Amino acid sequence: MSFLGVVFVLVISIMVLAINFLPSFIAFIRKHPNRIPILVVNALIPILGFLIAFLWTFADVQTE
């Protein structure tokens, strides 16, 4: 594999990881009270975890 091929694979891999962890990034930016569990679900369950974490990130949190 050429140098450009390796760079291409590296860039695509970084982009996929960034997109996969997008719900966790959003939860931390919004200071979601469940941001650590969202990160754990997002990290441990690849595709389904992304969907669960994404929906959980935007769920309304009721505070008393």
Buried (B, 14 or more C-beta within 10 A) or exposed (E): EEEEEEEEEEEEEEEEEEEBBBBBBBBBEEEBEBBEEBBBBBEEEEEEBBEBBBEBBEEEEEEE
